Amino acid sequence: MGPKRGMVDITEKDVVYREATAEGVIRLRKETLDRIYQNAVEKGNVLEVTGAVAVQGAKLTPQLLPYCHPIRLTDVKVEFERVDENRLKVRVTVKAVERTGVEMEALTAVSLALLNIWDMVKKYEKDEEGQYPYTEIESIKVIEKRKSQI
């Protein structure tokens, strides 16, 4: 038999408050980012839809990543920040009272949020050949992780 594979056994771990914040950035044309903030994107309100996608992504993490434990999230918050004329930051904070952390939920939420933004604005990002020379997802990372006794 080879090495054991599968979920990590968390049966004996204590139930504690857990919180994780992740963020990522998407680089777009200035005109595209202006469209987002003017609510002038054909597919709809990019920030509103993306917020819902991030929340749903956090909830669906165990279905997308099979070794993640299904956990009861108590909160998912999504924030947007225009970093400069070409970059939009998405930050997601996830909370739970559980036996395991929520960093994968926060990372999944940010990743799907950035992909959703790309999908909603891709029409404006293509060059004459239908390529995406300006569009880039950058630096998806966990920026903070906390846990404490309840």
RORODO-667408 format. One record per atom (N, C-alpha, C, O): residue number from 1; atom name; x negated, y negated, z negated. Coordinates in steps of 0.001 Angstrom, whole numbers. Each point is the difference from the previous one (the first is absolute). Layout:
residues N
  pos  site     east    north       up
  NUM    CA        X        Y        Z
...
***
This chain:
residues 150
  pos  site     east    north       up
    1     N     -827     1188        0
    1    CA      827    -1188        0
    1     C     -872    -1253        0
    1     O    -1051      -44     -639
    2     N     1506     -963     1364
    2    CA     -713    -1263       53
    2     C      378     -889    -1171
    2     O      678      435     -931
    3     N    -1118    -1677      982
    3    CA      318     -940    -1081
    3     C     1508     -274      -49
    3     O      699      104     1008
    4     N     -217     -458    -2209
    4    CA     1412     -348     -162
    4     C      274    -1320      694
    4     O     -818     -920      -25
    5     N     1980      848      641
    5    CA      419    -1243      653
    5     C     1417     -316     -437
    5     O      767      901     -338
    6     N     -426    -2151      343
    6    CA     1355     -384     -343
    6     C       17    -1195     -923
    6     O     -980     -733     -135
    7     N     2114      562     -489
    7    CA      176    -1124     -906
    7     C     -862      195    -1244
    7     O     -352     1122     -363
    8     N       23    -2240     -281
    8    CA     -691       41    -1281
    8     C     1063      226    -1077
    8     O     1057     -631       28
    9     N    -1330     1521     -968
    9    CA      943      288    -1081
    9     C      -18    -1153    -1002
    9     O    -1020     -258     -637
   10     N     2140     -425      502
   10    CA      105    -1130     -936
   10     C      889      338    -1197
   10     O      385     -884     -766
   11     N      -68     2147      617
   11    CA      922      428    -1056
   11     C     -397     -516    -1376
   11     O      861     -443     -760
   12     N    -2120      491      433
   12    CA     -476     -364    -1341
   12     C     -302    -1491     -168
   12     O     -295     -445    -1110
   13     N      364     -323     2183
   13    CA     -305    -1429     -113
   13     C     1135     -729     -709
   13     O     1163      395       87
   14     N    -1524    -1470     -793
   14    CA      998     -809     -696
   14     C      769     -871      988
   14     O     -530     -436     1023
   15     N     1790      200    -1361
   15    CA      810     -949      751
   15     C     -359    -1395     -511
   15     O      179     -304    -1179
   16     N     -686     -539     2079
   16    CA     -412    -1360     -360
   16     C      450     -975     1087
   16     O      378      403     1101
   17     N     -426    -1682    -1433
   17    CA      291    -1048      982
   17     C    -1143      -50     1004
   17     O    -1173        3     -376
   18     N     1527      -50     1649
   18    CA    -1009      -50     1057
   18     C      365    -1087     1000
   18     O     1169     -219      318
   19     N    -2197     -448      160
   19    CA      193    -1076      968
   19     C    -1189      -19      949
   19     O    -1142      179     -422
   20     N     1410     -393     1687
   20    CA    -1078     -140      984
   20     C      387    -1073     1003
   20     O     1159     -121      395
   21     N    -2154     -649        4
   21    CA      187    -1016     1030
   21     C     -982      275     1122
   21     O    -1195      196     -224
   22     N     1724     -186     1432
   22    CA     -826      186     1196
   22     C      283    -1149      951
   22     O     1047     -645      -64
   23     N    -2001      407      945
   23    CA      200    -1045     1002
   23     C     -717      366     1281
   23     O     -906      833       21
   24     N     1339    -1478     1038
   24    CA     -621      152     1304
   24     C      318    -1225      838
   24     O      891     -781     -331
   25     N    -1621      626     1406
   25    CA      122    -1190      840
   25     C      188      426     1445
   25     O     -602      969      462
   26     N     1445    -1706      242
   26    CA      124      182     1444
   26     C     -416    -1304      671
   26     O      415    -1090     -394
   27     N    -1249     1240     1423
   27    CA     -447    -1155      779
   27     C      851      -73     1260
   27     O      142      986      723
   28     N      415    -2150     -470
   28    CA      883     -232     1145
   28     C     -400    -1302      684
   28     O     -790     -778     -536
   29     N     1332      554     1701
   29    CA     -164    -1305      645
   29     C      684    -1056     -869
   29     O     1005      286     -651
   30     N    -1537    -1481      642
   30    CA      606    -1089     -765
   30     C     1455     -196      403
   30     O      863     -210     -852
   31     N     -595      277     2139
   31    CA     1358     -218      499
   31     C      965     1070     -522
   31     O     1166     -282     -277
   32     N    -1661     1490      150
   32    CA      841     1080     -512
   32     C      307     -228    -1468
   32     O     1144      155     -427
   33     N    -2155     -522     -348
   33    CA      215     -257    -1424
   33     C      938    -1197     -198
   33     O      832        4     -907
   34     N     -968    -1011     1746
   34    CA      934    -1132      -46
   34     C     1427      487      259
   34     O      932     -425     -684
   35     N     -756     1306     1658
   35    CA     1332      559      309
   35     C      593      704    -1211
   35     O     1187     -143     -293
   36     N    -2023      906     -411
   36    CA      479      721    -1185
   36     C      557     -994    -1011
   36     O     1098      197     -520
   37     N    -1843    -1260      239
   37    CA      425     -970    -1009
   37     C     1115     -920      487
   37     O      656     -651     -814
   38     N     -433      584     2113
   38    CA     1119     -763      553
   38     C     1230      888      212
   38     O     1029     -459      497
   39     N    -1147     1727     -876
   39    CA     1059      992      214
   39     C      443       -2     1472
   39     O     1190      -40      312
   40     N    -2192       83      580
   40    CA      260      -55     1433
   40     C     -506     1259      704
   40     O     -460      -66     1139
   41     N      545     1208    -1817
   41    CA     -408     1273      591
   41     C     1252      715      460
   41     O      969      125     -748
   42     N     -997      343     1984
   42    CA     1171      618      624
   42     C      592     1147     -822
   42     O     1219      157      -60
   43     N    -2073      637     -567
   43    CA      487     1163     -753
   43     C      652     -364    -1327
   43     O      670      839     -602
   44     N     -851    -2077      133
   44    CA      633     -409    -1251
   44     C     -969     -646     -959
   44     O    -1123     -349      364
   45     N     1575      193    -1605
   45    CA     -782     -643    -1045
   45     C    -1096      963     -466
   45     O      261      944     -747
   46     N    -1464    -1196     1191
   46    CA    -1121      914     -230
   46     C     -280      197    -1491
   46     O     -194     1133     -442
   47     N      170    -2200     -329
   47    CA     -334      123    -1419
   47     C     1098      739     -761
   47     O     -295      810     -878
   48     N     1538    -1078     1202
   48    CA     1112      688     -669
   48     C      -12     1496      300
   48     O      103      824     -909
   49     N     -228     -484     2174
   49    CA      -12     1413      389
   49     C    -1233      693     -581
   49     O       90     1123     -495
   50     N    -1223    -1788      558
   50    CA    -1241      590     -500
   50     C       63      253    -1505
   50     O     -528     1002     -483
   51     N     1163    -1891     -251
   51    CA      181      229    -1434
   51     C      789     1276     -265
   51     O     -349      783     -884
   52     N     1412     -580     1653
   52    CA      805     1226     -157
   52     C     -797     1233      401
   52     O      110     1043     -644
   53     N     -908    -1149     1698
   53    CA     -846     1122      434
   53     C    -1000      361    -1103
   53     O     -224     1181     -266
   54     N     -369    -2175     -368
   54    CA     -976      259    -1068
   54     C      654      723    -1179
   54     O     -565      957     -530
   55     N     1735    -1404      125
   55    CA      697      658    -1108
   55     C      328     1443      369
   55     O     -229      916     -789
   56     N      759     -722     1974
   56    CA      336     1355      442
   56     C    -1252      866      114
   56     O       32     1185     -332
   57     N    -1128    -1766      797
   57    CA    -1250      740      110
   57     C     -495      486    -1350
   57     O     -461     1134     -126
   58     N      556    -1993     -889
   58    CA     -404      413    -1345
   58     C      850     1173     -475
   58     O     -519      959     -570
   59     N     1818    -1040      806
   59    CA      917     1065     -427
   59     C     -252     1319      727
   59     O      184     1073     -575
   60     N     -601    -1150     1829
   60    CA     -166     1203      825
   60     C    -1400      606      -48
   60     O     -258     1000      669
   61     N     -632    -1576    -1433
   61    CA    -1387      462      -24
   61     C     -142     1512     -182
   61     O     -755      615      753
   62     N     1438       17    -1709
   62    CA     -184     1451     -167
   62     C      493      819     1200
   62     O     -434     1136      193
   63     N     1317    -1693      593
   63    CA      450      710     1200
   63     C    -1006     -141     1135
   63     O      -73      859      879
   64     N     -693    -1931     -898
   64    CA     -997     -231     1044
   64     C    -1346      627     -343
   64     O     -716      465      887
   65     N      375     -453    -2167
   65    CA    -1269      551     -484
   65     C      330     1183     -909
   65     O      352     -198    -1163
   66     N     -459     1414     1673
   66    CA      552     1155     -708
   66     C     -605      307    -1365
   66     O      638      696     -790
   67     N    -1832    -1180      475
   67    CA     -578      287    -1309
   67     C      301    -1092    -1031
   67     O     -442       92    -1145
   68     N     1175    -1101     1538
   68    CA      430    -1031     -952
   68     C     1234      494     -753
   68     O      909      584      589
   69     N     -894     -827    -1887
   69    CA     1136      410     -812
   69     C     1190     -922      234
   69     O     -177    -1211      134
   70     N     1372     1757      -84
   70    CA     1178     -875       34
   70     C      144     -671    -1368
   70     O       58      674    -1028
   71     N       -2    -1968     1029
   71    CA      111     -721    -1263
   71     C     1116    -1022       98
   71     O      388     -422     1089
   72     N      123       32    -2258
   72    CA     1087     -987      -60
   72     C     -605    -1390     -111
   72     O     -528     -377    -1046
   73     N      608     -362     2107
   73    CA     -521    -1365      -11
   73     C      976     -900     -743
   73     O     1216      138      139
   74     N    -1753    -1052     -921
   74    CA      860     -932     -712
   74     C       27    -1380      651
   74     O      889     -805     -279
   75     N    -1877      529     1159
   75    CA      -20    -1301      666
   75     C     -976       41     1167
   75     O    -1045      647      -67
   76     N     1402    -1349     1137
   76    CA     -890     -222     1144
   76     C      178    -1460      399
   76     O     1102     -428      344
   77     N    -2186     -326     -393
   77    CA       23    -1415      384
   77     C     -912     -205     1201
   77     O    -1106      539       51
   78     N     1576    -1323      917
   78    CA     -746     -263     1230
   78     C     -212    -1505      121
   78     O      932     -791     -150
   79     N    -2180      414      426
   79    CA     -342    -1407      180
   79     C     -732     -180     1324
   79     O     -732      883      448
   80     N      943    -2046      170
   80    CA     -670     -349     1248
   80     C     -765    -1295     -202
   80     O      464     -912     -685
   81     N    -1637      845     1289
   81    CA     -800    -1220      -83
   81     C     -684     -225     1345
   81     O     -702      871      513
   82     N      918    -2038       33
   82    CA     -728     -374     1215
   82     C    -1394     -430     -426
   82     O     -175    -1063     -595
   83     N     -812     1891      901
   83    CA    -1366     -226     -453
   83     C     -645    -1144      774
   83     O     -683     -841     -584
   84     N      897      810     1884
   84    CA     -475    -1069      860
   84     C      896       -4     1237
   84     O     1062      624       -6
   85     N    -1471    -1309     1050
   85    CA      901     -121     1150
   85     C      220     1309      746
   85     O      935       98      794
   86     N    -1777      915    -1031
   86    CA      110     1257      733
   86     C      239     1229     -878
   86     O      127     1103      531
   87     N      -62    -1253    -1836
   87    CA       56     1191     -850
   87     C     1108      -97    -1032
   87     O      206    -1033     -638
   88     N      503     2153      496
   88    CA     1091      126     -958
   88     C     -322     1135     -963
   88     O     -268     1126      419
   89     N      298    -1436    -1720
   89    CA     -280     1001    -1026
   89     C     1325      523     -552
   89     O      936     -758     -253
   90     N     -890     2079       77
   90    CA     1127      644     -669
   90     C     -527      599    -1292
   90     O     -993      728        7
   91     N     1657    -1034    -1115
   91    CA     -381      542    -1304
   91     C     1226      694     -597
   91     O     1096     -561      -20
   92     N    -1298     1780     -464
   92    CA     1099      770     -594
   92     C     -421      476    -1389
   92     O    -1081      561     -179
   93     N     1956     -797     -798
   93    CA     -190      497    -1359
   93     C     1087     1019     -295
   93     O     1187     -262      191
   94     N    -1613     1425     -660
   94    CA      918     1097     -307
   94     C     -135      335    -1475
   94     O    -1105       32     -542
   95     N     2250      219     -110
   95    CA        9      343    -1421
   95     C      787     1287     -224
   95     O      922      326      748
   96     N    -1314      402    -1806
   96    CA      708     1212     -408
   96     C     -383      338    -1433
   96     O    -1013     -476     -514
   97     N     1823     1291     -115
   97    CA     -333      597    -1291
   97     C      -70     1494      285
   97     O     1022      680       96
   98     N    -2256     -180       39
   98    CA     -207     1349      539
   98     C    -1274      641     -530
   98     O     -716     -571     -822
   99     N      458     1774     1320
   99    CA    -1205      760     -353
   99     C    -1148     -222      989
   99     O    -1123      446     -233
  100     N     1408    -1126     1317
  100    CA    -1024     -218     1029
  100     C      136    -1408      552
  100     O     1060     -620      -93
  101     N    -2148      124      671
  101    CA      -60    -1384      471
  101     C      808     -265     1256
  101     O      508      919      643
  102     N     -402    -2199     -311
  102    CA      826     -438     1126
  102     C     -825     -689     1088
  102     O      551     -717      835
  103     N    -1876      932     -842
  103    CA     -815     -664     1017
  103     C      294      504     1411
  103     O      -76     -778      951
  104     N      405     2050     -793
  104    CA      309      503     1344
  104     C     1304     -602      515
  104     O      140     -252     1197
  105     N      807       25    -2091
  105    CA     1255     -653      394
  105     C     -253    -1436      445
  105     O      582     -465      981
  106     N    -1455     -235    -1706
  106    CA     -327    -1375      374
  106     C     -748      -44     1333
  106     O      280     -852      843
  107     N    -1226     1765     -654
  107    CA     -749       58     1268
  107     C      894      372     1175
  107     O     -127     -569     1085
  108     N     1015     1504    -1294
  108    CA      922      404     1062
  108     C      921    -1157      364
  108     O      250     -255     1178
  109     N      248     -435    -2182
  109    CA      884    -1143      246
  109     C     -702    -1077      820
  109     O      574     -525      954
  110     N    -1807      195    -1318
  110    CA     -756    -1025      731
  110     C     -269      467     1432
  110     O      170     -767      947
  111     N     -583     2009     -793
  111    CA     -317      521     1337
  111     C     1212      -52      912
  111     O     -100     -442     1145
  112     N     1239      888    -1640
  112    CA     1208      -18      821
  112     C      480    -1420      266
  112     O      525     -288     1076
  113     N     -701     -600    -2048
  113    CA      369    -1398      204
  113     C     -806     -611     1144
  113     O      551     -680      865
  114     N    -1852      928     -870
  114    CA     -853     -539     1063
  114     C      342      601     1356
  114     O       13     -704     1010
  115     N      264     1999     -985
  115    CA      418      635     1259
  115     C     1328     -570      494
  115     O      192     -183     1202
  116     N      713      -95    -2123
  116    CA     1285     -573      395
  116     C     -175    -1389      604
  116     O      636     -335      999
  117     N    -1505     -472    -1615
  117    CA     -256    -1327      558
  117     C     -512      142     1429
  117     O      484     -678      907
  118     N    -1456     1550     -709
  118    CA     -549      217     1346
  118     C     1117      391      969
  118     O      100     -545     1099
  119     N      729     1485    -1518
  119    CA     1089      457      868
  119     C      957    -1135      359
  119     O      426     -116     1150
  120     N      -95     -707    -2114
  120    CA      984    -1052      251
  120     C     -538    -1124      872
  120     O      784     -697      645
  121     N    -2114      498     -605
  121    CA     -559    -1121      756
  121     C     -864      427     1185
  121     O     -618     -845      649
  122     N      569     2128     -365
  122    CA     -931      468     1039
  122     C      254     -659     1353
  122     O     -938     -189      774
  123     N     2169     -157     -481
  123    CA      344     -686     1255
  123     C     -817    -1282      170
  123     O     -382     -344     1118
  124     N      113     -363    -2212
  124    CA     -699    -1281       43
  124     C    -1510      151      -83
  124     O     -731     -961      237
  125     N      261     2141     -567
  125    CA    -1424      235     -217
  125     C     -717      561     1225
  125     O    -1227      -67       75
  126     N     1959      613      876
  126    CA     -627      632     1165
  126     C     -624    -1039      928
  126     O      517    -1105      162
  127     N    -1658     1493      449
  127    CA     -599     -858     1017
  127     C      571      361     1370
  127     O      961      765       89
  128     N    -1536    -1302      960
  128    CA      510      215     1368
  128     C      -24     1469      410
  128     O      806      415      833
  129     N    -1706      371    -1393
  129    CA     -100     1429      322
  129     C      807      877     -956
  129     O      -44     1226      103
  130     N      775    -1838    -1026
  130    CA      787      763     -958
  130     C     -790      525    -1174
  130     O      465      894     -707
  131     N    -1658    -1436      483
  131    CA     -858      424    -1103
  131     C      154     -951    -1187
  131     O      646    -1043      107
  132     N    -1245     1415    -1237
  132    CA       74     -785    -1235
  132     C    -1398     -464     -423
  132     O     -532      502     -991
  133     N      -74    -1446     1717
  133    CA    -1378     -396     -335
  133     C     -111     -829    -1281
  133     O    -1096     -109     -550
  134     N     2182     -476       57
  134    CA      -56     -880    -1166
  134     C      549      671    -1259
  134     O     -338     -396    -1116
  135     N     1165     1389     1292
  135    CA      743      586    -1113
  135     C     -852     1032     -724
  135     O     -606      873      621
  136     N      569     -989    -1957
  136    CA     -797      943     -772
  136     C      527       77    -1425
  136     O      318    -1019     -612
  137     N     -229     2237       92
  137    CA      310      201    -1407
  137     C    -1336      124     -727
  137     O     -860      794      380
  138     N      706    -1598    -1435
  138    CA    -1270      -89     -722
  138     C      168      382    -1471
  138     O     1047     -254     -595
  139     N    -2044      844       30
  139    CA     -227       53    -1434
  139     C     1211      382     -852
  139     O      481     -814     -789
  140     N        4     2020      937
  140    CA     1045      503     -894
  140     C     -702      574    -1221
  140     O     -860      873      117
  141     N     1240    -1378    -1304
  141    CA     -698      446    -1203
  141     C      868     -183    -1240
  141     O      942     -792      -14
  142     N    -1287     1549    -1028
  142    CA      598     -192    -1317
  142     C     -778    -1125     -665
  142     O    -1225       62     -104
  143     N     1932    -1082     -343
  143    CA     -696    -1119     -636
  143     C      114       42    -1523
  143     O     -782     -641     -703
  144     N     1765     1403      193
  144    CA      115      132    -1446
  144     C      839     1227     -333
  144     O      962      332      692
  145     N    -1356      323    -1765
  145    CA      720     1173     -490
  145     C        7      -94    -1516
  145     O    -1037     -239     -620
  146     N     2225      431       17
  146    CA       90     -103    -1460
  146     C      836     1135     -561
  146     O      878      540      673
  147     N    -1168     -190    -1919
  147    CA      873      915     -721
  147     C      -76     -336    -1467
  147     O    -1026     -470     -492
  148     N     2134      716     -214
  148    CA       40     -274    -1430
  148     C     1083      844     -643
  148     O      964      413      646
  149     N    -1146     -170    -1920
  149    CA      992      754     -753
  149     C     1282     -812      -93
  149     O      -22    -1229      -56
  150     N     1137     1945       40
  150    CA     1297     -705     -104
  150     C      510       23    -1421
  150     O     1070     -539     -281
***
